[in-house]
Amino acid sequence: MDSDEKDSRTPEQEVARMFRVYRTVHEMVIDRGYIINSEAYNEIEYFKERCVKSGVIHKESMMFQVQKNDNPNEQLLVVFPDEKPVGVKYLKILCQKMLDQKVSRGIVVFPGTLTAAANKAIQVINTKENKNYEIDTFSEADLMVNITQHQLVPKHYVLSEEEKKTLLSKYRLKETQLPRIQITDPVAKYYGLKRGQVVKIMRPSETSGRYVTYRLCF
């Protein structure tokens, strides 16, 4: 999206657009197993009160931090930078903040693009060698709608390591024998899948009621 397109929107249209992004991010975080203390994120008046001042959206006010439902020590920080494009300098500040606050995962929702250098930095951050934190990135356009709520997208469940072991043992499989889902797949990105994780996919079936498949993220 270029600046001319943004400039053509009224302040009310921009607030409505960013509210949809804000709502989708919260739905995604819940689907990843994090705790949201209030359902008010789903109300535009709450968004306006929290994030809009004198008709102007304050991206810093959209930032929030949550913890995993089954592990309070596993923290997630969601940020909405206002700069375009988002570069390495911003990422360095974010990474230091995550280290200081002992946050293991971050989500960056950017308004335009990431610089080439920032994209490379993200790849380095998300390597196995880095044990401190991981960062997921989404453009605002990616999150205008929740893709998992589309009628053509089946329900996905991310298996725990124990559930994965049970599955492989039950069917006497090696993980490499499972069908695959790319880590860049939009649904895989939504759930924050890591390489080696397995997702259970449930589709409706006319004969059995539902059809279950499993895919390995690679």
Stockholm file with secondary structure:
# STOCKHOLM 1.0

chainA/1-218         MDSDEKDSRTPEQEVARMFRVYRTVHEMVIDRGYIINSEAYNEIEYFKERCVKSGVIHKESMMFQVQKNDNPNEQLLVVFPDEKPVGVKYLKILCQKMLDQKVSRGIVVFPGTLTAAANKAIQVINTKENKNYEIDTFSEADLMVNITQHQLVPKHYVLSEEEKKTLLSKYRLKETQLPRIQITDPVAKYYGLKRGQVVKIMRPSETSGRYVTYRLCF
#=GR chainA/1-218 SS CCHHHHHTSCHHHHHHHHHHHHHHHHHHHHHTTBCCSCGGGGCHHHHHHHHEETTEECHHHHCEEEEETTEEEEEEEEECCCSSSBCHHHHHHHHHHHHHHTCCEEEEEESSCBCHHHHHHHHHHTSTTCCSCEEEEEEGGGGSSCGGGSTTSCEEEECCHHHHHHHHHHTTCCGGGSCEECTTSHHHHHHTCCTTCEEEEEEEETTTEEEEEEEEEC
#=GC SS_cons         CCHHHHHTSCHHHHHHHHHHHHHHHHHHHHHTTBCCSCGGGGCHHHHHHHHEETTEECHHHHCEEEEETTEEEEEEEEECCCSSSBCHHHHHHHHHHHHHHTCCEEEEEESSCBCHHHHHHHHHHTSTTCCSCEEEEEEGGGGSSCGGGSTTSCEEEECCHHHHHHHHHHTTCCGGGSCEECTTSHHHHHHTCCTTCEEEEEEEETTTEEEEEEEEEC
//
